[in-house]
Amino acid sequence: MKKQAAVRQRDEWSTLADFLGNMIMKYADDMDLDHLPDPEITLLLRSMRDTYAYYLRRNMIIRHKDIHCNSTSPKFTMDIPLI
């Protein structure tokens, strides 16, 4: 039969960890943690938004270059802010 021993070392962070654990247990029902949005969907939507913003910036830069390089009319400048 194996002997099991639990050694718990206390340091300066263990008191804070105990306090936070107790507060979460105490107020978990009030915080309504079960109804938080799914993090995978949130991260997917953020990734899609960032990819689309990159696409728009890149498309704007290409159009800007095409206007300046292929124009036979008098040159004009367009100040397009790059995000």
N, C-alpha and C positions, 0 to 999 in steps of 0.2 A: 504494500500500500504506500502510495506517494504522499509525502507531507506537503501541504500547501502553506505558504507563508505570504501574507500581504504586507508589504513595506510601503508606507506612505511617507514620502519626504515632503516636508513643508518648506516653502520658500516665501519670498516677498509677494509672489503673484497668487499664491493659493488662497489667500484671504479674499482678494478681489474676485477670483474665479468662483469661490463659494458664494459670495454676495451676488454676483451676476446670475449664477444658477438659481439661487433662491428667489430673486426678483422675477426671473423668467417663469419659474414654476408658479409663483404667486399671481402674476398678472397675465398668464398665457391666455386665459379665457377672455379677458378684457381686450387684449391686443388682436384677437381674431386671427390667429396665425394660420388657421386652416383655409382661409379665404384669400390668401396672398396669391398674386399671379404666378403662373408657372414660369420658372426662370428660363427654361429651354426656349419657350415661345418668345419671351422678352428678348433673349440674346439673339434669336433668329431674326426677329423684326429689326433689332438694332443693326445687325449685319446687313440685312437687305437695304435699310435706309442708307448706311454708309457706302455700300456698293453703288447704289443709284446716284448718290451725290458725287461719287468719284466719276461715274460715267458722264454725268452732266458737265462736270468741270472739264473733263478730257474732251468732250464733244465741243464745248465752248472754245477751248484752246485751238482745236483743229479748225473750226470755222473761222476763228480770228486769224489764224495763219493763212488760210485760203483767201480771205478777203484781201489781205495785204500782199500776198505773193502773186495772185492771179488777176488782179484788177488792172485793166488798161485805162481806166478813167483816172482823173487826177487823184492823187493819194489823199486819203483822209485817215485819221486815226480814231480808233475806238478804244476808250479806256474801259476795259472789262475787268472788274475785280476778280481775282482768283482767290477762292476760299481755301 
